[in-house]
Amino acid sequence: SFPALADRGAGVEQFRSLRSRIYQARYEAPLKTILISSGMPSEGKTFIAANLAINLARNTVNNILLIDGDLRRPSLHSVLGAPNAPGLTEYLAGTAELKDVLQRDSTPRAVGQSSEGSISNLTFIPSGKCGDNSSELVSNHRIEELVATLAPHFDWIVIDSPPVLAVTDAVELAHAADAVLLIVRGARTPYDVAQKAQAAFGNTRILGFVLNDVKELPRRGYNYYDYYRGAEPTSRKK
């Protein structure tokens, strides 16, 4: 579940590459809060959100905030081994204060890592208890208030959202973000779904697409997959 925790290998290198591209995007325009979304369910946005946040937090002095903005089918708390309430739902409803929903665990159980390498600079806000009024909660602008209040205390904020073509929550959550990172799944996400997902965010800044769960990569020249396997570079045809 956490290739970003590995010391070496193709998985951790992919997330390092993603982190580098996000750093580059920060030079183009102000960037701190990133919404992770997709067109359809099961494309891997929670997997990407968790590993991106861990990768941003790992081996740095930056403070990272990870928010589960999927108020309908939350799963980040299960992935991290954390309690799900009180969380974002309770804060948006006004039944919990900000200090009540912030979680920071320095023990290894939250990220499956040894105690010597626990990630104490990663803070988590869970989704909270699911309800039928999630659309009303995310549209009341308190998510923007939350991000504005916490932004001075964090270097990066990552928000996991529902799929944008399934519900309207992701579009509302995007109002609190600086940009959106879209997730598509290899050999599964139709091209028109990816196009519609991008269009759904209107004028919101799109950082790009992450192609997730690719089974076979095209072998064009020498890359770090060859490096980790100890293979010789493949020659290019002229």
C-alpha positions as CSV (number, residue, x, y, z in Angstrom):
1,S,0.0,0.0,0.0
2,F,2.9,2.4,0.6
3,P,5.6,2.2,-2.1
4,A,6.5,5.7,-1.1
5,L,8.0,4.3,2.1
6,A,10.5,2.1,0.3
7,D,14.2,3.0,0.3
8,R,14.6,2.1,-3.4
9,G,12.7,0.5,-6.3
10,A,10.5,1.6,-9.2
11,G,7.5,2.4,-6.9
12,V,9.3,4.9,-4.7
13,E,11.0,6.4,-7.8
14,Q,7.7,7.0,-9.4
15,F,6.4,9.0,-6.4
16,R,9.7,10.9,-6.2
17,S,9.2,11.8,-9.9
18,L,5.7,13.0,-9.2
19,R,6.9,15.0,-6.2
20,S,9.6,16.7,-8.4
21,R,7.0,17.6,-11.0
22,I,4.8,19.1,-8.4
23,Y,7.8,21.2,-7.1
24,Q,8.3,22.4,-10.7
25,A,4.6,23.4,-10.9
26,R,5.1,25.5,-7.8
27,Y,7.6,27.7,-9.7
28,E,5.0,28.4,-12.4
29,A,2.3,29.6,-10.0
30,P,1.6,29.6,-6.2
31,L,0.8,26.1,-5.1
32,K,0.2,24.6,-1.7
33,T,-3.2,22.9,-1.7
34,I,-3.7,20.0,-4.1
35,L,-7.0,18.2,-4.7
36,I,-6.7,14.6,-5.9
37,S,-9.6,13.4,-7.9
38,S,-10.7,11.1,-10.8
39,G,-13.6,10.6,-13.1
40,M,-14.8,7.3,-11.8
41,P,-14.4,5.2,-8.6
42,S,-11.6,2.7,-8.2
43,E,-9.0,4.6,-10.2
44,G,-6.6,4.8,-7.3
45,K,-6.9,8.4,-6.1
46,T,-6.7,7.4,-2.4
47,F,-3.6,5.4,-3.1
48,I,-2.0,8.3,-4.9
49,A,-3.1,10.8,-2.2
50,A,-1.7,8.8,0.7
51,N,1.6,8.0,-1.0
52,L,2.1,11.6,-2.3
53,A,1.6,13.0,1.1
54,I,4.0,10.5,2.6
55,N,6.5,11.2,0.0
56,L,6.3,14.9,0.5
57,A,6.7,14.4,4.3
58,R,9.4,11.8,4.2
59,N,13.0,12.9,4.8
60,T,12.0,16.7,4.9
61,V,11.3,19.2,7.5
62,N,8.1,20.2,5.7
63,N,4.8,19.9,7.5
64,I,2.2,18.0,5.4
65,L,-1.6,17.9,5.9
66,L,-3.6,15.1,4.4
67,I,-7.4,15.5,4.3
68,D,-9.9,12.8,3.5
69,G,-12.5,14.9,1.6
70,D,-14.5,11.8,0.5
71,L,-17.5,12.2,2.8
72,R,-19.4,9.4,1.1
73,R,-17.0,6.5,0.9
74,P,-14.0,7.4,3.1
75,S,-11.1,5.0,3.2
76,L,-7.9,7.0,4.1
77,H,-8.4,6.3,7.8
78,S,-8.4,2.5,7.1
79,V,-5.3,2.8,5.0
80,L,-3.5,4.8,7.7
81,G,-4.9,2.8,10.6
82,A,-6.4,5.9,12.1
83,P,-9.8,6.7,13.7
84,N,-12.4,8.2,11.4
85,A,-14.1,10.6,13.8
86,P,-14.3,13.3,14.6
87,G,-13.3,14.5,11.2
88,L,-14.1,16.8,8.3
89,T,-17.9,16.0,8.4
90,E,-18.1,17.1,12.0
91,Y,-16.1,20.3,11.4
92,L,-18.1,21.3,8.4
93,A,-21.3,20.7,10.4
94,G,-20.1,22.8,13.2
95,T,-20.1,20.0,15.8
96,A,-16.3,19.8,16.2
97,E,-13.6,22.4,16.4
98,L,-10.5,22.3,14.3
99,K,-8.3,21.1,17.1
100,D,-10.5,18.1,17.6
101,V,-10.1,16.8,14.0
102,L,-6.4,17.0,13.6
103,Q,-4.4,13.8,14.0
104,R,-0.7,13.4,14.2
105,D,0.7,10.0,15.1
106,S,4.4,9.4,15.6
107,T,4.1,5.7,16.0
108,P,4.8,3.4,13.1
109,R,1.4,1.7,13.0
110,A,-0.1,4.6,11.1
111,V,2.2,4.2,8.1
112,G,3.6,0.7,8.5
113,Q,7.2,1.9,9.2
114,S,9.7,1.1,11.9
115,S,9.8,3.4,15.0
116,E,13.1,4.9,13.9
117,G,11.5,6.2,10.7
118,S,8.0,7.3,11.7
119,I,6.6,10.3,9.9
120,S,5.7,12.8,12.6
121,N,5.4,15.7,10.3
122,L,2.3,14.3,8.6
123,T,-1.0,15.5,10.0
124,F,-4.3,13.8,9.0
125,I,-7.9,15.0,9.0
126,P,-10.3,12.0,8.5
127,S,-13.6,12.2,6.7
128,G,-15.7,11.7,9.8
129,K,-19.0,9.9,10.0
130,C,-20.8,9.5,6.6
131,G,-24.1,11.1,6.0
132,D,-26.6,11.9,3.3
133,N,-25.9,15.7,3.4
134,S,-22.3,15.7,2.2
135,S,-23.1,18.0,-0.8
136,E,-24.6,20.6,1.5
137,L,-21.6,20.3,3.9
138,V,-18.9,20.8,1.3
139,S,-20.8,23.7,-0.3
140,N,-21.1,25.8,2.9
141,H,-17.6,27.2,2.3
142,R,-16.2,26.0,5.7
143,I,-13.7,23.9,3.8
144,E,-12.2,27.1,2.4
145,E,-12.2,28.5,5.9
146,L,-10.4,25.4,7.2
147,V,-7.7,25.5,4.5
148,A,-7.2,29.3,4.9
149,T,-6.7,28.8,8.7
150,L,-4.3,25.9,8.4
151,A,-2.4,26.9,5.3
152,P,0.2,29.1,7.2
153,H,1.1,26.1,9.4
154,F,1.7,23.6,6.5
155,D,4.0,23.5,3.5
156,W,1.7,21.2,1.5
157,I,-2.0,20.2,1.8
158,V,-3.3,17.2,0.0
159,I,-7.1,16.6,-0.2
160,D,-8.5,13.2,-1.4
161,S,-11.9,13.8,-3.0
162,P,-14.7,11.7,-4.5
163,P,-14.8,11.0,-8.2
164,V,-15.9,14.1,-10.0
165,L,-18.3,12.5,-12.5
166,A,-20.1,10.6,-9.7
167,V,-20.9,13.4,-7.4
168,T,-20.6,17.2,-7.2
169,D,-18.5,17.2,-4.0
170,A,-15.1,17.3,-5.8
171,V,-16.0,20.5,-7.7
172,E,-17.0,22.2,-4.4
173,L,-13.9,21.0,-2.7
174,A,-11.7,22.3,-5.5
175,H,-12.7,25.9,-4.5
176,A,-10.4,25.4,-1.5
177,A,-7.5,24.1,-3.6
178,D,-4.8,25.8,-5.7
179,A,-4.9,23.0,-8.3
180,V,-6.3,19.6,-9.1
181,L,-4.3,16.4,-9.9
182,L,-6.4,13.9,-11.8
183,I,-5.9,10.1,-11.6
184,V,-6.7,7.7,-14.4
185,R,-6.2,3.9,-14.4
186,G,-4.2,2.1,-17.1
187,A,-6.3,0.0,-19.5
188,R,-9.4,0.8,-17.5
189,T,-10.3,4.5,-17.7
190,P,-11.9,5.4,-21.0
191,Y,-10.4,8.4,-22.8
192,D,-13.7,10.3,-22.9
193,V,-14.1,9.9,-19.1
194,A,-10.7,11.5,-18.6
195,Q,-11.7,14.4,-20.8
196,K,-15.0,14.8,-19.0
197,A,-13.2,14.7,-15.6
198,Q,-10.9,17.5,-16.7
199,A,-13.8,19.6,-18.1
200,A,-15.8,19.2,-14.9
201,F,-13.4,21.4,-13.0
202,G,-14.0,24.3,-15.4
203,N,-11.4,27.0,-14.8
204,T,-9.6,25.2,-12.0
205,R,-5.9,24.8,-12.5
206,I,-5.1,21.2,-13.6
207,L,-1.6,20.0,-12.7
208,G,-2.0,17.0,-15.0
209,F,-2.9,13.3,-15.0
210,V,-1.3,10.4,-13.1
211,L,-1.5,7.2,-15.0
212,N,-2.0,4.6,-12.3
213,D,-1.8,0.7,-12.3
214,V,0.1,0.3,-15.5
215,K,0.8,-3.3,-16.1
216,E,3.3,-3.1,-18.9
217,L,5.5,-0.2,-19.6
218,P,6.8,0.5,-23.1
219,R,10.5,-0.2,-23.3
220,R,12.0,2.8,-25.1
221,G,15.6,3.2,-24.3
222,Y,17.2,2.9,-20.8
223,N,15.3,3.9,-17.7
224,Y,15.4,3.4,-14.0
225,Y,13.4,0.1,-14.3
226,D,16.4,-1.3,-16.1
227,Y,18.7,0.3,-13.6
228,Y,17.1,-1.5,-10.6
229,R,17.0,-4.8,-12.5
230,G,20.6,-4.4,-13.5
231,A,19.7,-4.7,-17.1
232,E,21.8,-3.3,-20.0
233,P,20.3,-0.4,-21.9
234,T,18.2,-1.2,-24.8
235,S,19.3,0.2,-28.1
236,R,17.2,2.7,-30.1
237,K,16.6,2.1,-33.7
238,K,17.7,5.0,-35.9
